Amino acid sequence: MLKEYTHICHGTCSQQVTIVYDDETHIINKVQFVRGCNGNTQGVAKLCEGQTLENVRDTLLGIKCGPRPTSCPNELALGISEILEK
């Protein structure tokens, strides 16, 4: 069954990221960022489709944007962590 989760971003150009995923298989169906660097967020979103929540989280967690302690990909990973903690 597909579920949708929205994570509110902190410290990035993106305001939020919505993740649509299969609750049983943990496969990501769609990722959509609100705001942020349009080309980069579209690219990250497209690369996540068909991947597992765990794989994307492990790959993106800890990525920084310049001097910022976070990034749009890291915020996506944090959102996925919130999903997996439930």
PyMOL commands that place a pseudoatom at each C-alpha (Angstrom):
pseudoatom trace, name=CA, resn=MET, resi=1, chain=A, elem=C, hetatm=0, pos=[0.000, 0.000, 0.000]
pseudoatom trace, name=CA, resn=LEU, resi=2, chain=A, elem=C, hetatm=0, pos=[1.374, 3.422, -0.965]
pseudoatom trace, name=CA, resn=LYS, resi=3, chain=A, elem=C, hetatm=0, pos=[1.878, 5.921, 1.825]
pseudoatom trace, name=CA, resn=GLU, resi=4, chain=A, elem=C, hetatm=0, pos=[2.916, 9.566, 1.718]
pseudoatom trace, name=CA, resn=TYR, resi=5, chain=A, elem=C, hetatm=0, pos=[5.092, 11.386, 4.235]
pseudoatom trace, name=CA, resn=THR, resi=6, chain=A, elem=C, hetatm=0, pos=[6.107, 15.057, 4.264]
pseudoatom trace, name=CA, resn=HIS, resi=7, chain=A, elem=C, hetatm=0, pos=[9.247, 16.213, 6.052]
pseudoatom trace, name=CA, resn=ILE, resi=8, chain=A, elem=C, hetatm=0, pos=[9.676, 19.926, 6.847]
pseudoatom trace, name=CA, resn=CYS, resi=9, chain=A, elem=C, hetatm=0, pos=[13.236, 20.930, 5.922]
pseudoatom trace, name=CA, resn=HIS, resi=10, chain=A, elem=C, hetatm=0, pos=[15.450, 23.033, 8.175]
pseudoatom trace, name=CA, resn=GLY, resi=11, chain=A, elem=C, hetatm=0, pos=[18.520, 24.975, 7.047]
pseudoatom trace, name=CA, resn=THR, resi=12, chain=A, elem=C, hetatm=0, pos=[18.072, 24.412, 3.299]
pseudoatom trace, name=CA, resn=CYS, resi=13, chain=A, elem=C, hetatm=0, pos=[16.593, 26.204, 0.312]
pseudoatom trace, name=CA, resn=SER, resi=14, chain=A, elem=C, hetatm=0, pos=[13.955, 23.464, 0.130]
pseudoatom trace, name=CA, resn=GLN, resi=15, chain=A, elem=C, hetatm=0, pos=[11.016, 24.034, 2.457]
pseudoatom trace, name=CA, resn=GLN, resi=16, chain=A, elem=C, hetatm=0, pos=[9.756, 20.469, 2.494]
pseudoatom trace, name=CA, resn=VAL, resi=17, chain=A, elem=C, hetatm=0, pos=[10.129, 17.100, 0.827]
pseudoatom trace, name=CA, resn=THR, resi=18, chain=A, elem=C, hetatm=0, pos=[7.323, 14.607, 0.248]
pseudoatom trace, name=CA, resn=ILE, resi=19, chain=A, elem=C, hetatm=0, pos=[8.090, 10.907, -0.054]
pseudoatom trace, name=CA, resn=VAL, resi=20, chain=A, elem=C, hetatm=0, pos=[5.618, 8.430, -1.560]
pseudoatom trace, name=CA, resn=TYR, resi=21, chain=A, elem=C, hetatm=0, pos=[6.582, 4.839, -0.779]
pseudoatom trace, name=CA, resn=ASP, resi=22, chain=A, elem=C, hetatm=0, pos=[5.243, 1.305, -0.525]
pseudoatom trace, name=CA, resn=ASP, resi=23, chain=A, elem=C, hetatm=0, pos=[4.737, 0.535, 3.151]
pseudoatom trace, name=CA, resn=GLU, resi=24, chain=A, elem=C, hetatm=0, pos=[5.392, -3.194, 2.698]
pseudoatom trace, name=CA, resn=THR, resi=25, chain=A, elem=C, hetatm=0, pos=[8.431, -3.224, 0.391]
pseudoatom trace, name=CA, resn=HIS, resi=26, chain=A, elem=C, hetatm=0, pos=[9.883, 0.186, 1.408]
pseudoatom trace, name=CA, resn=ILE, resi=27, chain=A, elem=C, hetatm=0, pos=[10.326, 1.006, -2.297]
pseudoatom trace, name=CA, resn=ILE, resi=28, chain=A, elem=C, hetatm=0, pos=[10.164, 4.726, -3.086]
pseudoatom trace, name=CA, resn=ASN, resi=29, chain=A, elem=C, hetatm=0, pos=[7.562, 5.593, -5.700]
pseudoatom trace, name=CA, resn=LYS, resi=30, chain=A, elem=C, hetatm=0, pos=[8.084, 9.374, -5.846]
pseudoatom trace, name=CA, resn=VAL, resi=31, chain=A, elem=C, hetatm=0, pos=[9.988, 12.195, -4.140]
pseudoatom trace, name=CA, resn=GLN, resi=32, chain=A, elem=C, hetatm=0, pos=[9.014, 15.841, -4.492]
pseudoatom trace, name=CA, resn=PHE, resi=33, chain=A, elem=C, hetatm=0, pos=[10.830, 18.839, -3.067]
pseudoatom trace, name=CA, resn=VAL, resi=34, chain=A, elem=C, hetatm=0, pos=[9.190, 22.223, -2.541]
pseudoatom trace, name=CA, resn=ARG, resi=35, chain=A, elem=C, hetatm=0, pos=[11.627, 24.964, -3.560]
pseudoatom trace, name=CA, resn=GLY, resi=36, chain=A, elem=C, hetatm=0, pos=[15.381, 24.379, -3.622]
pseudoatom trace, name=CA, resn=CYS, resi=37, chain=A, elem=C, hetatm=0, pos=[17.687, 24.172, -6.627]
pseudoatom trace, name=CA, resn=ASN, resi=38, chain=A, elem=C, hetatm=0, pos=[15.211, 22.925, -9.209]
pseudoatom trace, name=CA, resn=GLY, resi=39, chain=A, elem=C, hetatm=0, pos=[17.534, 20.822, -11.361]
pseudoatom trace, name=CA, resn=ASN, resi=40, chain=A, elem=C, hetatm=0, pos=[19.368, 19.286, -8.417]
pseudoatom trace, name=CA, resn=THR, resi=41, chain=A, elem=C, hetatm=0, pos=[16.247, 18.399, -6.449]
pseudoatom trace, name=CA, resn=GLN, resi=42, chain=A, elem=C, hetatm=0, pos=[14.594, 16.933, -9.561]
pseudoatom trace, name=CA, resn=GLY, resi=43, chain=A, elem=C, hetatm=0, pos=[17.697, 14.835, -10.200]
pseudoatom trace, name=CA, resn=VAL, resi=44, chain=A, elem=C, hetatm=0, pos=[17.886, 13.554, -6.624]
pseudoatom trace, name=CA, resn=ALA, resi=45, chain=A, elem=C, hetatm=0, pos=[14.159, 12.787, -6.683]
pseudoatom trace, name=CA, resn=LYS, resi=46, chain=A, elem=C, hetatm=0, pos=[14.409, 10.827, -9.939]
pseudoatom trace, name=CA, resn=LEU, resi=47, chain=A, elem=C, hetatm=0, pos=[17.402, 8.810, -8.716]
pseudoatom trace, name=CA, resn=CYS, resi=48, chain=A, elem=C, hetatm=0, pos=[15.442, 7.780, -5.605]
pseudoatom trace, name=CA, resn=GLU, resi=49, chain=A, elem=C, hetatm=0, pos=[12.527, 6.245, -7.534]
pseudoatom trace, name=CA, resn=GLY, resi=50, chain=A, elem=C, hetatm=0, pos=[12.594, 2.456, -7.323]
pseudoatom trace, name=CA, resn=GLN, resi=51, chain=A, elem=C, hetatm=0, pos=[15.156, 2.457, -4.491]
pseudoatom trace, name=CA, resn=THR, resi=52, chain=A, elem=C, hetatm=0, pos=[14.488, 1.292, -0.944]
pseudoatom trace, name=CA, resn=LEU, resi=53, chain=A, elem=C, hetatm=0, pos=[14.023, 3.774, 1.879]
pseudoatom trace, name=CA, resn=GLU, resi=54, chain=A, elem=C, hetatm=0, pos=[16.998, 2.240, 3.676]
pseudoatom trace, name=CA, resn=ASN, resi=55, chain=A, elem=C, hetatm=0, pos=[19.336, 2.498, 0.674]
pseudoatom trace, name=CA, resn=VAL, resi=56, chain=A, elem=C, hetatm=0, pos=[18.481, 6.142, -0.010]
pseudoatom trace, name=CA, resn=ARG, resi=57, chain=A, elem=C, hetatm=0, pos=[18.789, 7.075, 3.667]
pseudoatom trace, name=CA, resn=ASP, resi=58, chain=A, elem=C, hetatm=0, pos=[22.167, 5.386, 4.012]
pseudoatom trace, name=CA, resn=THR, resi=59, chain=A, elem=C, hetatm=0, pos=[23.449, 6.976, 0.791]
pseudoatom trace, name=CA, resn=LEU, resi=60, chain=A, elem=C, hetatm=0, pos=[22.328, 10.561, 1.457]
pseudoatom trace, name=CA, resn=LEU, resi=61, chain=A, elem=C, hetatm=0, pos=[22.610, 10.936, 5.241]
pseudoatom trace, name=CA, resn=GLY, resi=62, chain=A, elem=C, hetatm=0, pos=[25.289, 13.433, 6.242]
pseudoatom trace, name=CA, resn=ILE, resi=63, chain=A, elem=C, hetatm=0, pos=[25.678, 15.294, 2.930]
pseudoatom trace, name=CA, resn=LYS, resi=64, chain=A, elem=C, hetatm=0, pos=[26.335, 18.998, 3.507]
pseudoatom trace, name=CA, resn=CYS, resi=65, chain=A, elem=C, hetatm=0, pos=[25.731, 22.003, 1.248]
pseudoatom trace, name=CA, resn=GLY, resi=66, chain=A, elem=C, hetatm=0, pos=[28.718, 24.330, 1.414]
pseudoatom trace, name=CA, resn=PRO, resi=67, chain=A, elem=C, hetatm=0, pos=[29.165, 25.590, 4.987]
pseudoatom trace, name=CA, resn=ARG, resi=68, chain=A, elem=C, hetatm=0, pos=[25.657, 24.474, 5.998]
pseudoatom trace, name=CA, resn=PRO, resi=69, chain=A, elem=C, hetatm=0, pos=[25.402, 21.505, 8.354]
pseudoatom trace, name=CA, resn=THR, resi=70, chain=A, elem=C, hetatm=0, pos=[22.726, 19.935, 6.103]
pseudoatom trace, name=CA, resn=SER, resi=71, chain=A, elem=C, hetatm=0, pos=[21.550, 19.787, 2.477]
pseudoatom trace, name=CA, resn=CYS, resi=72, chain=A, elem=C, hetatm=0, pos=[18.428, 18.921, 0.495]
pseudoatom trace, name=CA, resn=PRO, resi=73, chain=A, elem=C, hetatm=0, pos=[19.605, 15.292, 0.113]
pseudoatom trace, name=CA, resn=ASN, resi=74, chain=A, elem=C, hetatm=0, pos=[20.375, 15.115, 3.844]
pseudoatom trace, name=CA, resn=GLU, resi=75, chain=A, elem=C, hetatm=0, pos=[16.923, 16.489, 4.667]
pseudoatom trace, name=CA, resn=LEU, resi=76, chain=A, elem=C, hetatm=0, pos=[15.423, 13.753, 2.471]
pseudoatom trace, name=CA, resn=ALA, resi=77, chain=A, elem=C, hetatm=0, pos=[17.458, 11.188, 4.437]
pseudoatom trace, name=CA, resn=LEU, resi=78, chain=A, elem=C, hetatm=0, pos=[16.215, 12.681, 7.718]
pseudoatom trace, name=CA, resn=GLY, resi=79, chain=A, elem=C, hetatm=0, pos=[12.633, 12.433, 6.480]
pseudoatom trace, name=CA, resn=ILE, resi=80, chain=A, elem=C, hetatm=0, pos=[13.193, 8.793, 5.585]
pseudoatom trace, name=CA, resn=SER, resi=81, chain=A, elem=C, hetatm=0, pos=[14.670, 8.203, 9.038]
pseudoatom trace, name=CA, resn=GLU, resi=82, chain=A, elem=C, hetatm=0, pos=[11.445, 9.603, 10.521]
pseudoatom trace, name=CA, resn=ILE, resi=83, chain=A, elem=C, hetatm=0, pos=[9.424, 7.152, 8.407]
pseudoatom trace, name=CA, resn=LEU, resi=84, chain=A, elem=C, hetatm=0, pos=[11.559, 4.196, 9.488]
pseudoatom trace, name=CA, resn=GLU, resi=85, chain=A, elem=C, hetatm=0, pos=[11.368, 5.153, 13.172]
pseudoatom trace, name=CA, resn=LYS, resi=86, chain=A, elem=C, hetatm=0, pos=[7.554, 4.833, 13.128]
for i in range(1, 86): cmd.bond("trace and resi %d" % i, "trace and resi %d" % (i + 1))
show_as sticks, trace
zoom trace
